Amino acid sequence: MILGASGDLTKRLLMPAIYNLACEGLLPDAFAVVGMAMTDLTTEEFRCQQRQDLARFSTRATFDEERWAWLASRLHYTAGEFADAAAYERLRVLVEHVREERSIPNNTLIYLAISPHFFAEVNRQLAAARFTSLPGAKRIIVEKPFGSDLESARTLNRELLEHWDEEEIFRIDHYLGKETVQNLLAFRLANPLFTPLWNAEHIDHIQISALETVGVETRGGYYDRTGVLRDMVQNHLLQMLAYVCMELPRSLDPAAIRDAKSQLLEAVRPLDKTAVVEDCVRGQYGAGVKADGTPAVAYRNEPDVTHTSNTETFAAITLHIDNERWRGVPLYLRSGKAMWKRGTEIVIQFRASVGDVGTSEPNLLIFHIQPFQGVEIRVHAKRPGPQFHLQAAGMRFDYAETFEAARGTGYEVLLYAAFNNDPTLFSRTDFVETAWGIVQPLLDAWQASSAEAFPNYAAGSWGPRAASTMLARTGRQWHESLTRDVLTRSEFLKHAPAVMLNNLLLAFRPVAFAPGETIVQEGACGGELFFVCRGSLEVLRGADTQVGVIGEGEFFGEVAVLFNQPRTATVRALQQCDLLALDADDFHRIAADFPQMTSEFQQIAASRISRADRG
């Protein structure tokens, strides 16, 4: 049963997932879908609508008409208002009729694909119509957001538990349907070589980032009541944190895994007032440029958003786990909209070892959740040649290149698990309430104080500078997983060899500057070259005489690096700027392997010096 069967969730995700399961032969012949929603449709009209929507949202390369015909004959629909008791009686009659007609056993899965503010009402109506006392196995799937704060989550839990047993309630988080999130558990269980390293003795810190390039777009009304802390951090990021940091269960028994996750969250140190101020950052995007180069409006100018809104579209928080394994290891979580790139990643930074091998750079283990799916290990390798010199190298496992599998919605795994009574990927009451308890101090503090500095980061940028400052206080920085498309925005690098780009990706480090801030000072000694990702900068000679402007995709600082001489000009940010810095040592190392790069940089440097002298 799908309540909300004509809605967006059903057509975009649920029906494509059910169709995929049908194509894979994972649904029994004695199977049917009964839908109810407020849209006035007949069963035939509902089937036609789902066929049209499936043509748009199916994830399969080709459409299997035979399997669709099999599924379409099992789709049924009745219209009804969610507060109308008579609608549930009609629904009950339809379910019993379909069950008898199809000889379907007494097993019922009810999916609430509806707005959260209907949850309580629909639950009461289902109980009144005796759906909670159906014979056989029965389960109910509840979509997020599961409450809007700790108190509302507790209230919703009480209302559900009045009519359903805990074992019958499946609270869904679609992130857990992603193969790479499930691989977090597989990685830890199946690769014991990492087990001795999985503790505070060997790991310096952990970062979990979920960044989006899009703004709120058409979701302004919903998002302005929610914010990124509720929308992403409280559920998705804490779910991933639990998988990464929990004690390994003794078996794959669902109860054992869910116990381990809950115990991990219970060990998270509560955020006191000092931690909220010093170790947490909120942000809201202003006007800027999207990742694709098109203009972006400020959050407060998005449709259905209040012009004085203090809703956060970015959050970065520092957590600590007070148990023997993780004591002293900071965990950095961040999520934001209208960022410079899309990507969900987990970075494990190991402690650096300083010795005679010639490097103090740490090893990294990176789980790429989306859009690239895989695992990457950053290590050090000897450079070719008679001398013993090390450089950073990457080893990557690409999910798409290793497994031949049809692309899914992520809901296939979750639905199949619910059909088979496997609650491993679903949240229990204690996990939900503990997760809300972790972020509640932030919700309270941020609601009580206005954010006068909003907006505090430009759309298409790396987010608020305060987030970088938060890590910099302890000598750390956010790891930005760069991709080739970022570098090839530059004409200079557009046709560069793949090996050269790979070397640059590992060597570049992100830096950000506020409007008016000086990046390099004329006459100063400097050993860095800079690549402009976002923003524009002015080039000054003497007493604030502008001799040029540097834009996105351009380099500067090559003269000092190439010729080991003081800076020939001052470079200052005209707006919020996000740059990639390349140290001189790394530049010369890469240039030694690609002489053409040195030659082209020299030509650029000579041209700039000539233009500056003429100016």
C-alpha positions in Angstrom: 0.0 0.0 0.0 1.3 3.4 -0.9 -0.4 6.4 0.7 0.5 9.4 -1.5 0.6 7.2 -4.6 0.1 10.1 -7.1 2.9 12.2 -5.5 6.4 13.1 -6.5 8.2 10.5 -4.3 6.1 7.7 -5.9 6.7 8.7 -9.5 10.4 9.6 -9.2 11.6 6.9 -6.8 9.2 4.3 -5.5 7.6 3.2 -8.8 11.0 3.1 -10.7 12.4 1.0 -7.8 9.4 -1.4 -7.8 9.8 -1.7 -11.6 13.5 -2.4 -11.2 12.7 -5.2 -8.7 10.2 -6.6 -11.1 12.8 -6.6 -13.9 15.3 -8.4 -11.7 12.7 -11.1 -10.8 12.7 -10.2 -7.1 9.0 -9.8 -6.7 6.7 -12.8 -6.2 3.9 -13.5 -8.6 1.4 -13.1 -5.7 2.1 -9.4 -5.4 0.2 -6.1 -5.9 0.4 -2.4 -5.2 -2.6 -0.6 -3.9 -2.4 3.2 -3.9 -4.4 6.0 -2.3 -4.0 9.8 -2.7 -6.1 12.9 -3.0 -5.8 13.0 -6.8 -9.1 11.9 -8.4 -8.0 9.0 -10.6 -9.4 5.6 -11.6 -7.1 2.5 -11.5 -6.7 2.7 -15.3 -5.8 6.3 -15.2 -3.3 5.6 -12.4 -1.6 2.9 -14.4 -1.4 5.2 -17.4 0.1 8.0 -15.3 2.7 5.7 -13.8 3.7 4.5 -17.3 4.2 8.0 -18.5 6.2 9.0 -15.4 8.3 5.8 -15.6 9.3 6.8 -19.1 10.8 9.9 -17.6 12.3 8.5 -14.4 13.3 4.9 -15.1 16.9 4.3 -14.4 17.3 1.4 -16.8 18.9 1.7 -20.2 16.0 0.1 -22.0 12.3 -0.3 -21.1 11.0 -3.8 -20.6 7.4 -3.7 -21.8 6.8 -7.3 -20.8 7.8 -6.7 -17.2 5.9 -3.4 -17.1 2.7 -5.2 -18.3 3.2 -7.7 -15.5 3.6 -4.9 -12.9 0.8 -2.7 -14.4 -1.8 -5.4 -14.1 -1.0 -5.4 -10.3 -1.4 -1.7 -9.8 -4.7 -0.5 -8.1 -5.8 2.9 -6.9 -8.5 4.6 -4.9 -8.9 8.4 -4.3 -9.4 9.8 -0.9 -8.6 12.6 1.6 -6.2 11.6 4.3 -8.6 12.9 7.0 -11.6 11.1 5.6 -12.5 7.9 7.5 -14.7 6.7 4.6 -11.6 6.8 2.3 -9.8 4.3 4.5 -12.9 2.0 4.5 -12.8 2.0 0.7 -9.1 1.3 0.8 -9.6 -1.6 3.2 -12.3 -3.1 0.9 -10.0 -2.7 -2.2 -7.0 -4.3 -0.4 -9.1 -7.3 0.6 -10.5 -7.6 -2.9 -7.1 -7.5 -4.5 -5.7 -9.9 -2.0 -8.4 -12.4 -2.7 -8.3 -11.9 -6.5 -4.5 -12.4 -6.7 -4.4 -15.1 -3.9 -1.9 -13.0 -2.0 -0.9 -14.1 1.4 -1.7 -12.0 4.5 1.4 -9.8 4.2 1.0 -6.0 4.0 3.6 -3.2 3.7 2.2 0.3 4.1 4.4 3.1 2.7 3.7 6.7 3.9 4.9 8.7 0.8 3.2 11.8 2.2 4.1 15.1 3.8 5.3 14.7 7.5 2.4 16.8 8.8 0.0 14.0 7.7 1.9 11.3 9.6 -0.1 11.5 12.9 -3.5 11.8 11.2 -2.9 9.0 8.8 -1.6 6.7 11.5 -4.8 7.3 13.6 -7.0 6.7 10.5 -5.2 3.5 9.7 -5.7 2.2 13.2 -9.4 3.2 13.1 -9.8 1.3 9.8 -8.2 -1.8 11.4 -5.1 -1.8 9.2 -3.0 -2.1 12.3 -4.7 -5.4 13.2 -4.5 -7.0 9.7 -3.8 -10.8 9.8 -0.3 -11.9 8.8 2.9 -9.8 8.6 2.4 -6.1 8.5 4.9 -3.2 8.4 4.8 0.5 8.0 7.5 2.6 6.3 7.8 6.2 7.5 9.8 8.7 5.4 12.0 11.4 6.8 12.0 14.0 8.2 11.1 12.1 11.3 10.1 15.0 13.5 11.5 18.5 13.4 13.3 18.4 16.8 13.7 16.1 19.7 10.3 16.7 21.3 8.4 16.3 18.0 10.3 13.1 17.2 9.4 11.7 20.6 5.7 12.6 20.1 5.7 10.9 16.7 7.3 7.8 18.1 4.7 7.6 20.9 1.9 8.0 18.3 3.3 5.2 16.1 4.0 2.9 19.0 0.4 3.2 20.2 -0.7 1.2 17.2 2.4 -0.6 15.9 5.1 -2.7 17.5 8.7 -1.4 17.1 9.5 -4.3 14.9 6.8 -3.3 12.5 8.0 0.3 12.1 10.6 1.0 9.3 11.9 4.5 9.5 13.6 5.1 6.1 16.7 7.2 5.3 17.3 7.0 1.5 21.1 7.5 2.0 21.3 4.0 3.5 20.1 2.7 0.1 23.3 3.9 -1.6 25.6 1.0 -2.3 28.7 3.0 -1.2 27.1 3.7 2.2 26.4 0.0 2.7 30.0 -0.6 1.6 31.1 1.2 4.7 30.0 -1.7 6.7 31.3 -4.2 4.2 34.6 -2.5 4.1 35.1 -2.7 7.8 33.8 -6.2 8.2 35.6 -7.8 5.2 39.0 -6.0 5.3 40.7 -6.9 8.6 44.0 -5.2 7.6 42.4 -1.9 8.6 41.0 -3.1 12.0 44.2 -2.5 14.0 44.4 1.1 12.6 40.8 2.0 13.4 41.3 4.0 16.6 42.7 7.2 18.1 46.3 5.9 18.1 46.4 5.9 14.3 43.7 8.2 13.1 44.1 12.0 13.4 40.5 13.0 12.5 37.5 12.2 10.3 35.6 14.4 7.9 32.2 13.8 6.5 31.0 16.2 3.8 27.7 16.3 1.8 27.8 19.2 -0.6 25.4 20.3 -3.3 25.8 22.7 -6.2 22.0 23.4 -6.3 20.2 26.0 -4.2 16.8 25.4 -2.8 15.1 26.1 -6.2 11.4 25.1 -5.9 11.7 23.8 -2.3 12.0 27.2 -0.6 8.8 26.9 1.4 9.8 23.6 2.9 13.5 24.4 3.3 12.9 27.7 5.1 11.2 25.8 7.9 13.9 23.2 7.9 17.5 24.2 7.2 20.5 22.0 6.5 20.9 20.9 10.1 17.5 19.1 10.1 17.6 18.2 6.4 21.1 16.6 6.2 23.1 16.6 9.4 20.6 15.0 11.9 20.0 12.0 9.7 22.3 11.4 6.7 25.5 12.5 8.2 25.0 10.9 11.6 24.0 7.7 9.9 27.3 7.7 8.0 29.2 8.6 11.2 27.7 5.6 13.0 28.8 3.2 10.3 32.3 4.6 10.2 32.8 4.8 14.0 30.7 2.1 15.6 32.1 -1.0 17.2 32.0 -3.9 14.8 29.1 -6.2 15.7 29.8 -9.8 16.2 27.4 -10.8 13.4 25.3 -9.3 10.6 22.1 -9.8 12.7 20.0 -6.6 12.3 19.6 -6.1 16.0 23.3 -6.3 16.6 24.1 -3.7 13.9 21.4 -1.4 15.1 22.6 -1.8 18.7 26.1 -0.8 17.7 24.9 2.3 15.8 22.8 3.5 18.7 25.6 2.9 21.2 28.0 4.9 19.1 25.6 7.9 19.0 25.1 7.7 22.7 28.8 8.1 23.2 28.9 11.4 21.3 29.8 14.2 23.7 26.9 16.7 24.2 27.4 20.1 22.7 27.6 22.7 25.4 27.3 26.5 24.9 31.1 26.9 24.4 31.2 24.1 21.8 28.2 25.6 19.9 30.0 29.0 19.6 33.6 27.8 18.9 33.1 24.4 17.2 30.1 24.9 15.0 29.5 27.2 12.0 26.3 28.1 10.2 26.0 29.9 6.8 23.6 31.1 4.2 24.4 31.6 0.6 24.2 35.0 -1.2 24.2 35.8 -4.8 27.0 34.2 -6.8 27.8 32.0 -9.8 26.8 28.4 -10.0 29.2 25.6 -10.7 28.1 25.6 -14.4 28.9 29.3 -14.7 25.3 30.7 -14.6 24.3 33.4 -12.2 22.7 32.3 -8.8 20.4 34.4 -6.7 20.8 34.7 -2.9 18.9 32.3 -0.7 16.7 35.1 0.6 15.6 35.9 -3.0 14.6 32.3 -3.7 10.8 31.6 -4.3 8.8 31.2 -1.0 11.8 32.2 1.2 11.4 35.0 3.7 13.6 38.1 2.8 14.9 38.3 6.3 15.3 34.5 6.7 17.9 33.2 9.2 17.6 29.6 8.0 21.0 28.1 7.5 21.9 26.5 4.2 25.4 25.5 5.4 26.5 23.9 8.7 29.8 22.6 9.9 30.1 21.0 13.3 32.8 19.4 15.4 31.9 16.3 17.4 33.8 14.1 19.8 33.1 10.5 20.8 33.8 9.8 24.5 34.8 6.1 24.3 38.1 4.3 24.4 38.4 3.9 20.6 37.9 7.5 19.6 38.8 9.6 22.6 40.7 12.7 21.3 39.8 12.3 17.7 37.7 15.2 16.3 34.9 14.5 13.9 34.1 17.2 11.4 30.7 17.2 9.7 29.6 19.7 7.1 26.8 20.1 4.6 25.8 22.9 2.3 23.8 24.1 -0.6 24.9 26.2 -3.6 28.5 25.0 -3.1 31.3 24.9 -5.7 30.9 21.2 -6.3 28.5 18.3 -5.7 29.9 15.4 -3.6 29.4 13.3 -0.5 32.7 12.0 0.9 34.1 10.6 4.1 37.8 11.3 4.7 39.8 9.3 7.3 43.1 11.1 7.9 45.7 9.0 9.6 48.4 10.4 11.8 51.5 11.5 9.9 54.8 9.8 10.8 57.9 12.0 10.8 61.0 10.0 10.0 63.8 9.6 7.6 61.7 8.7 4.6 61.3 12.3 3.5 57.7 13.1 4.0 55.4 14.1 6.9 52.2 14.1 4.8 49.5 11.9 6.2 47.8 9.0 4.5 44.1 9.4 3.6 41.3 6.9 3.2 38.4 8.5 1.2 35.0 7.0 0.8 33.3 8.6 -2.2 29.6 8.2 -1.7 28.3 10.3 -4.6 28.4 11.2 -7.5 31.6 9.3 -7.9 31.2 6.0 -6.1 34.3 4.3 -4.8 37.1 4.2 -2.3 40.5 5.9 -2.6 43.7 5.5 -0.6 46.2 8.4 -0.6 49.7 6.9 -0.1 53.3 7.9 -0.9 55.3 6.2 -3.7 58.9 6.5 -4.9 59.3 8.7 -8.0 61.0 7.0 -11.0 64.7 7.5 -11.1 68.0 6.7 -9.4 67.3 9.0 -6.4 65.0 8.2 -3.5 62.2 10.9 -3.7 58.6 10.4 -2.6 55.4 11.9 -3.9 51.7 11.5 -3.2 50.0 8.8 -5.1 46.4 7.6 -5.2 44.9 4.1 -5.4 41.2 4.1 -6.3 38.5 1.5 -6.4 35.7 2.7 -8.8 32.4 1.0 -8.1 31.1 1.5 -11.7 34.3 0.0 -13.2 34.3 -3.0 -10.9 30.7 -4.1 -10.9 28.3 -4.5 -13.8 24.9 -3.5 -12.3 21.9 -1.6 -13.5 21.7 1.9 -12.1 19.0 2.1 -9.5 17.2 4.8 -7.4 18.6 3.5 -4.1 15.1 2.5 -2.9 15.3 -1.0 -4.4 17.6 -2.2 -1.6 15.4 -0.5 1.1 12.1 -1.9 -0.3 13.5 -5.4 -0.8 14.8 -5.3 2.8 11.4 -4.2 4.1 9.6 -6.9 2.1 11.9 -9.5 3.7 11.7 -8.1 7.2 15.3 -7.0 7.4 15.4 -3.7 9.4 19.2 -3.3 9.2 19.0 -0.2 7.0 16.2 1.4 9.0 16.3 3.5 12.1 15.0 2.4 15.5 13.3 4.7 18.0 16.4 5.0 20.2 18.7 6.0 17.2 16.3 8.6 16.0 15.9 10.3 19.4 19.6 10.1 20.1 20.4 11.7 16.8 18.0 14.6 17.5 19.5 14.9 21.0 22.9 15.6 19.4 21.8 18.5 17.2 19.1 19.9 19.6 21.6 22.3 21.4 22.5 23.7 18.0 18.8 24.1 17.0 18.1 25.9 20.3 21.1 28.2 20.1 20.7 29.1 16.5 17.0 29.8 16.9 17.6 32.0 19.9 20.2 34.2 18.2 19.9 36.0 14.8 22.6 35.6 12.2 23.2 39.2 11.3 26.1 38.3 9.0 23.8 36.3 6.6 24.5 35.8 3.8 28.1 34.9 4.6 29.1 32.9 1.5 28.6 33.3 -2.2 26.7 30.7 -4.2 29.2 28.6 -6.0 32.0 29.1 -3.4 33.5 26.8 -0.8 31.2 28.1 2.0 31.8 30.4 4.9 35.4 31.1 5.8 34.6 30.5 9.4 34.3 26.8 8.6 37.9 26.7 7.4 39.0 28.8 10.4 37.4 26.2 12.7 39.7 23.5 11.5 42.7 25.9 11.1 42.8 26.6 14.8 44.0 23.0 15.3 46.3 23.0 12.3 43.9 21.1 10.0 42.0 21.8 6.8 39.0 20.5 4.9 40.0 18.0 2.2 38.4 19.0 -1.1 38.3 16.1 -3.5 39.2 17.7 -6.8 38.2 16.4 -10.2 39.7 17.0 -13.6 36.8 19.1 -14.7 37.7 21.7 -12.1 41.2 22.1 -13.5 40.2 21.9 -17.2 38.1 25.0 -16.7 41.4 26.7 -17.3 42.4 27.1 -21.0 46.0 26.4 -20.0 45.1 22.9 -18.6 42.3 22.0 -20.9 44.5 19.8 -23.1 47.0 18.8 -20.4 48.0 15.1 -20.2 46.0 13.0 -17.8 49.0 12.0 -15.8 49.9 15.7 -15.2 46.4 16.5 -14.1 46.4 13.6 -11.7 49.6 14.9 -10.2 48.2 18.4 -9.8 45.0 17.1 -8.3 47.0 15.4 -5.5 49.2 18.5 -5.0 46.8 21.4 -5.0 45.4 22.6 -1.6 42.3 24.8 -1.2 42.6 28.4 0.2 39.9 31.1 0.4 40.1 34.9 0.7 37.6 37.6 1.6 37.0 40.7 -0.5 39.8 43.2 0.0 42.2 40.6 1.4 45.7 40.4 0.0 46.9 37.1 -1.3 50.5 38.0 -2.3 52.4 41.2 -1.5 54.7 43.0 -3.9 58.3 42.4 -2.9 57.6 39.5 -0.6 59.3 36.2 -1.0 56.8 33.6 -2.0 56.8 29.9 -3.0 53.2 29.3 -4.2 51.4 29.4 -7.5 47.6 30.0 -7.4 44.8 28.8 -9.6 41.5 30.7 -9.4 38.4 28.5 -9.0 35.9 31.2 -8.0 36.0 35.0 -7.9 38.2 37.8 -9.4 41.4 39.5 -8.2 43.2 42.8 -9.0 46.9 43.1 -9.7 48.5 46.2 -8.1 51.9 47.8 -8.6 53.3 50.4 -6.3 50.8 52.4 -4.2 47.5 50.7 -5.2 47.9 51.2 -9.0 45.8 48.6 -10.7 47.6 47.0 -13.7 45.3 44.1 -14.3 42.5 41.7 -13.2 42.7 37.9 -12.8 39.6 35.9 -13.3 38.4 32.3 -12.9 40.5 29.6 -14.6 43.6 31.8 -14.5 46.9 31.3 -12.7 49.1 33.8 -10.9 52.3 33.6 -8.9 54.3 31.8 -11.5 57.0 34.4 -11.8 58.1 34.0 -8.2 57.9 30.2 -8.4 59.7 29.9 -11.8 62.6 32.3 -11.0 62.8 32.1 -7.2 62.4 35.9 -6.9 60.3 38.2 -4.8 56.7 38.9 -5.9 56.5 41.4 -8.7 53.0 42.7 -7.8 50.4 42.7 -5.2 47.3 40.6 -5.8 44.1 41.4 -3.8 40.7 39.8 -3.9 37.9 41.9 -5.4 35.3 39.5 -4.1 35.1 36.2 -2.2 37.8 34.1 -3.9 38.4 30.3 -3.8 41.8 29.4 -4.9 44.0 26.3 -5.3 47.6 26.7 -4.1 50.5 24.8 -5.4 53.7 24.8 -3.5 57.0 25.6 -5.4 58.5 22.2 -4.5 55.4 20.4 -6.0 55.4 22.7 -9.0 59.1 22.0 -9.8 58.6 18.2 -9.3 55.7 18.1 -11.7 57.3 20.4 -14.2 60.4 18.2 -14.2 58.2 15.4 -15.6 56.4 17.7 -18.1 59.0 20.2 -19.6 56.3 21.6 -21.8 54.5 22.9 -18.7 57.6 24.9 -17.6 58.0 26.3 -21.1 54.4 27.5 -21.3 54.5 29.0 -17.8 57.7 30.9 -18.8 55.9 32.3 -21.8 52.9 33.4 -19.6 55.3 34.9 -17.0 57.3 36.8 -19.7 54.1 38.1 -21.3 52.8 39.4 -17.9 56.1 41.0 -17.0 56.2 42.8 -20.4 52.6 44.0 -20.0 53.2 45.3 -16.5 56.4 47.1 -17.6 54.5 48.8 -20.5 51.7 49.7 -18.1 
